[in-house]
C-alpha cells in the first residue's frame, strides 16, 4: 500500500480555500466516483482502492491518501495530478 502526501501553500482565506476544495471535490465525484465529506476543516476522500483526507489550514492545504495495491504503481502520477489540480483551484 502506497501513501501520497502533498502539502500545498495558498494565500486564500479559509472560506475561499474551502470553496475551491468543494469545486475540486465535485470534479472528483463526477469523474472518479470519489465520495467526499467535510468534518470541520477536514474533507474525507474515499473510493474503492483509495482513502484519505484533505485538511485546510491557514496558508496551506494537506492531502494524504492511502492507495490500494491496484493504484500503488500510479503513485507518482496521482501526486502530480493532485499538485496540478491544487494549482488550478488554489493557485
Sine and cosine of phi, psi and omega as CSV:
sin_phi,cos_phi,sin_psi,cos_psi,sin_omega,cos_omega
0.00,0.00,0.79,-0.61,-0.01,-1.00
-0.99,-0.17,0.44,-0.90,0.03,-1.00
-0.87,-0.49,0.73,-0.68,0.08,-1.00
-0.96,-0.28,0.74,-0.67,0.01,-1.00
-0.69,-0.72,0.88,-0.47,0.00,-1.00
-0.78,-0.63,0.80,-0.60,0.09,-1.00
-0.92,-0.39,0.86,-0.52,-0.10,-0.99
-0.84,-0.54,0.88,-0.47,0.04,-1.00
-0.97,0.25,0.55,-0.83,0.07,-1.00
-0.60,-0.80,0.29,-0.96,-0.01,-1.00
-0.88,-0.48,0.42,0.91,-0.02,-1.00
-0.99,-0.15,0.31,-0.95,0.13,-0.99
-0.94,0.34,0.28,-0.96,0.03,-1.00
-0.87,0.49,-0.61,0.79,0.02,-1.00
-0.89,0.45,-0.68,0.73,0.03,-1.00
-0.92,0.39,-0.65,0.76,0.02,-1.00
-0.90,0.43,-0.63,0.78,0.02,-1.00
-0.91,0.42,-0.65,0.76,0.05,-1.00
-0.88,0.47,-0.68,0.73,0.04,-1.00
-0.90,0.44,-0.65,0.76,0.02,-1.00
-0.91,0.42,-0.59,0.80,0.06,-1.00
-0.89,0.45,-0.67,0.74,0.04,-1.00
-0.89,0.45,-0.72,0.70,0.05,-1.00
-0.85,0.52,-0.70,0.71,-0.01,-1.00
-0.89,0.45,-0.64,0.76,0.00,-1.00
-0.90,0.43,-0.56,0.83,0.07,-1.00
-0.92,0.38,-0.66,0.75,0.04,-1.00
-0.88,0.47,-0.66,0.75,0.01,-1.00
-0.91,0.42,-0.71,0.70,-0.05,-1.00
-0.93,0.37,-0.69,0.72,-0.10,-0.99
-1.00,0.06,-0.58,0.81,-0.16,-0.99
-0.85,-0.53,-0.03,1.00,-0.01,-1.00
0.94,0.34,0.46,0.89,0.02,-1.00
-0.99,0.17,0.79,-0.62,0.07,-1.00
-1.00,0.05,0.77,-0.64,-0.05,-1.00
-0.80,-0.60,0.66,-0.75,0.03,-1.00
-0.50,-0.86,0.68,-0.73,0.03,-1.00
-1.00,0.08,0.63,-0.78,0.20,-0.98
-0.70,-0.72,0.99,-0.11,-0.12,-0.99
0.92,0.39,-0.80,-0.60,0.03,-1.00
-0.99,-0.14,0.33,0.95,0.02,-1.00
-0.88,-0.47,0.80,-0.59,0.07,-1.00
-0.97,-0.23,0.86,-0.52,0.09,-1.00
-0.99,0.14,0.60,-0.80,-0.03,-1.00
-0.80,-0.60,0.84,-0.54,-0.02,-1.00
-0.59,-0.81,0.62,-0.79,0.21,-0.98
-0.26,-0.96,0.18,-0.98,-0.02,-1.00
-0.84,0.54,0.82,-0.57,0.04,-1.00
1.00,0.02,-0.08,1.00,-0.02,-1.00
-0.58,-0.82,0.70,-0.71,0.24,-0.97
-0.51,-0.86,0.49,-0.87,-0.02,-1.00
0.10,-0.99,-0.38,-0.93,-0.05,-1.00
-0.43,-0.90,0.41,-0.91,0.13,-0.99
-0.89,-0.46,0.84,-0.54,-0.06,-1.00
-0.91,-0.41,0.82,-0.57,0.05,-1.00
-1.00,0.00,0.76,-0.65,0.11,-0.99
-0.74,-0.67,0.28,-0.96,0.13,-0.99
-0.88,0.48,0.88,-0.47,0.08,-1.00
1.00,0.08,-0.09,1.00,0.04,-1.00
-0.35,-0.94,0.39,-0.92,0.10,-0.99
-0.85,-0.52,0.72,-0.69,0.06,-1.00
-0.90,-0.43,0.78,-0.63,0.05,-1.00
-0.89,-0.47,0.81,-0.58,0.03,-1.00
-0.80,-0.59,0.82,-0.57,0.01,-1.00
-0.76,-0.65,0.60,-0.80,0.17,-0.99
-0.95,-0.32,0.82,-0.57,-0.04,-1.00
-0.98,-0.20,0.69,-0.72,0.09,-1.00
-0.94,0.33,0.06,-1.00,-0.06,-1.00
-0.84,0.54,-0.62,0.78,-0.06,-1.00
-0.93,0.36,-0.51,0.86,-0.04,-1.00
-0.99,-0.13,-0.21,0.98,-0.03,-1.00
-0.81,0.59,-0.65,0.76,0.02,-1.00
-0.90,0.44,-0.28,0.96,-0.03,-1.00
-0.99,-0.15,0.25,0.97,-0.08,-1.00
-0.79,0.62,-0.76,0.65,-0.03,-1.00
-0.87,0.49,-0.68,0.73,0.02,-1.00
-0.91,0.42,-0.64,0.77,-0.01,-1.00
-0.92,0.40,-0.69,0.72,0.05,-1.00
-0.87,0.50,-0.70,0.71,0.00,-1.00
-0.88,0.47,-0.67,0.75,-0.01,-1.00
-0.93,0.37,-0.64,0.77,0.07,-1.00
-0.87,0.49,-0.72,0.69,0.02,-1.00
-0.86,0.50,-0.70,0.72,0.00,-1.00
-0.89,0.46,-0.69,0.73,-0.01,-1.00
-0.94,0.35,-0.61,0.79,0.07,-1.00
-0.91,0.42,-0.62,0.78,0.10,-0.99
-0.85,0.52,-0.70,0.72,-0.04,-1.00
-0.91,0.42,-0.69,0.72,-0.12,-0.99
-1.00,-0.07,-0.43,0.90,-0.04,-1.00
-0.89,-0.46,-0.20,0.98,-0.06,-1.00
-0.96,0.26,0.00,0.00,0.00,0.00
